[in-house]
């Protein structure tokens, strides 16, 4: 570990000396840690953080690899933690010792650890990534890499400064077939791309109301909420429904939708790669459920880029007999052609066209295998979904959600959209409107949409400009609890 990294960790080391009692001692369920020299036997030692949901599958995937040891499991819920450690220890058959820990900061002090996997709730993703980068550890971070725009920028700066591998959990970037499709689109095989459209239309249901109360004794509530400013525990936070509260989640737009948003962003012309949209808007609502969730279960959003290309996104989280599930990407071209589920529907000029296609290189091995290869090579360029890509694709979703959060209620009818002469946007809005009106049965002019404003965004400064900019800029950076503050981008 270099001198800069050690200085970057100094404050956390001082904190841990004073907070070890408050956070609780490490829960060691499988014996003491053995000595390890990093790279001595060509094995990568990793800690998996957050193992109730996705992290459990991550943990098992690493454990099945011949060259990886999952030596730490980290979770603030001691019941989950004990179960996962015992499960993993049995899976690896005593080949190495698995340790349990509630606080990732202690794991990052272990010089024998090469990498961490962050599969926690969204509000922890960037902070753990930043801390790991400062500690010289590689990071696999589940989507979205950031819970807000500002912390995403800090995470990117940390990855760049410390030169570690960061791989984002947008696993379609690790699929050669998807990369080939994107290469064809960017080369003009189907003509000029006009709209890149993502869908996250799944079946979900309401979450009801959970009354505030004391957290269960097995949950370290201070560590679970971490940076999130939450005054009171209730049972809808733990362990999944945190997705539907703004302090901890980002709704399905930047949950399931992060995958399809990323593909939509990836397909845009290279001239706008690693840039932000210049304006965004969103409309939708949380219909039918009448619960305590905050994020929309129905959403249609638009992001427009400097070259005129647009990203559309649909969220639908409802259900009824005949409901159409759509978790996919579609691509609309200037001549009217469309690419839907891999099938090309020609436009006015025919097609596809005979063009030279420049291959997009993908590190093989799938999402986890490619990450391990990059870590062992100590080569951030091998990451299929690096921190820069993650920041820009996640930010697009954050900006769309900010428009929604600033929205005003209007009657639920066909006039809700503010699309001017954008006929394609109106067509796509009407599809979602008809699902809610005819399928769900919402009565027109009796329900209400939340219609967000068109917001202008300066991609260079990462600030909103123009009308309602002051309100929108307040939502670029979440408030944080003092114990879990992050440095500024230039101080990381």
Order of alpha helices (4+ residues) and beta strands (2+ residues): alpha-beta-alpha-beta-alpha-beta-alpha-beta-alpha-beta-alpha-beta-alpha-beta-beta-alpha-beta-alpha-beta-beta-beta-beta-beta-beta-alpha-alpha-beta-alpha-beta-beta-beta-alpha
